[in-house]
Each structure stands twice: as C-alpha cells, then as structure tokens.
Amino acid sequence: MPEKLIAATERLVPIAIEMGVSGATAANNPFVFIPLHKGADGFMSNQDFEKFYWPTLKAVLLGLIEAGTIPYLFVEGGYNQRLDIIADPDIPAGHAVWMFDQSDMVEVKKKLGGWATFGGNVPASLLKTGTPAEVSDYVKKLIDDVAGNGSFILANGAVLDDGTAENVHAMIDTGKEYGIY
C-alpha cells in the first residue's frame, strides 16, 4: 500500500520539524541531529529511496532550515548510491552538515563539497582494532583526499564507544597536526 505509506510519512513531517526546532530552541543550539537509520545502500532500492524515504527527509530538512536550524545528519552505513539524490539542489547550499559512516569520501566530496559541510568516515573498527600508526595513516589519507576547501570535518564514522583511547587520541592529534589547510 504505497499510497498509505506516503500519506503516513507526510503526516510526520510537521511533527518532525516541530520536534527538531523545539529541541534546538530548548538547548539554545541551532543543530538538529538526525540519524539516518535504514536508508543505506542495500536496504532498499534507489527507486524506493527516491519514492518513500527522500521526499519526507527533504521536507523535514527544508522545514528545519526555514525555521533557522541546521540539520546535522548522521548517514549510517554507506550512501554511495544515494549521493546524487541527497545532493538535491532544492536544499540551500551551506545549510546542512552531513556526517558519513561508510561512504566513499572522495565521491562525497565530488557531490557535496562546496555545497554542504561533510565529514566522518574514520571506521569504528579501525579505532577499536587498529594501531595508533594505522589510525594516523588513515586520517592523513582522508585529509589528503577530501579536505582543503573548508567543507570537511574530521570525525569518526560511527560511535567511539569501543575505540581505544590511544586510537582516538591518534585520530584527534593527527587531525590537529596534519589537518591544517
């Protein structure tokens, strides 16, 4: 029943906008955190993403931006097949932050660089099982590949809960030392 699903998601748009704006207002912080669960490549086809997922998310983003907040989206999983969709010209440039978990950051930069702030992608698995040298090397390559125009934020791709202290420090310290551009 696709029509009923679309109608239901459309009814949630004003509720989601109000929740985001009221949370930002109460916290005196313009950022509205939006975790994008279940939208990753492989969960649904691009056709279904464009029909069922993106229109509602886009409407929420536009409503939040119009209300003066800044959507801060955590893109869980990989969005490699979704980049052309989310780089929607209807979303005003410079009004959203996109943090990626497992997407190809070179492609992210091609699609979002100069249009939106983006970051993330330091793997949780690397922060848990890698060495500080491996983390440092990864961070340097990531900075080399995608930083340089002011759009990139160095950040972990997923939660830091299981990362070792040494590896988290290696990520931060390498960013501070190497990430000046």
ABEGO torsion letter per residue (X at the ends): XAAAAAAAAAAAAAAAAAAAAAAAAAAGBABBBBBBBGABBGABBAAAAAAAAAAAAAAAAAAAAAAGBBBBBBBBEBAAAAAAAABBAABBBGABBBBBAABBAAAAAAAABGABBBBEGBBAAAAAABBAAAAAAAAAAAAAAABGAGABBBBBABBAAABBAAAAAAAAAAAAAAABX
